[in-house]
């Protein structure tokens, strides 16, 4: 029987590190503020960053304000799903904005 050649990850460290650096994205100050607001609402930092990268910032801002008008038990999960699926903000929130 032949012995299988086993390579450790140390032989390929550069290859792995280069791939990791390509995915780094710099956020603007406004985007960092949005990430921090989402994290305060119990959204994980990674999920918050992905939401910022892949969705309209105005929609995210509206939902951060409107989430308190929903009757969701898990507001963080509701918020993430609403942003990802581009849901309409709650009617109560829209009425409140209109009155102001």
HELIX and SHEET records of a PDB file:
HELIX    1   1 UNK A    9  UNK A   12  5                                   4    
HELIX    2   2 UNK A   13  UNK A   22  1                                  10    
HELIX    3   3 UNK A   29  UNK A   40  1                                  12    
HELIX    4   4 UNK A   45  UNK A   54  1                                  10    
HELIX    5   5 UNK A   57  UNK A   66  1                                  10    
HELIX    6   6 UNK A   67  UNK A   69  5                                   3    
HELIX    7   7 UNK A   75  UNK A   84  1                                  10    
HELIX    8   8 UNK A   91  UNK A   99  1                                   9    
END                                                                             
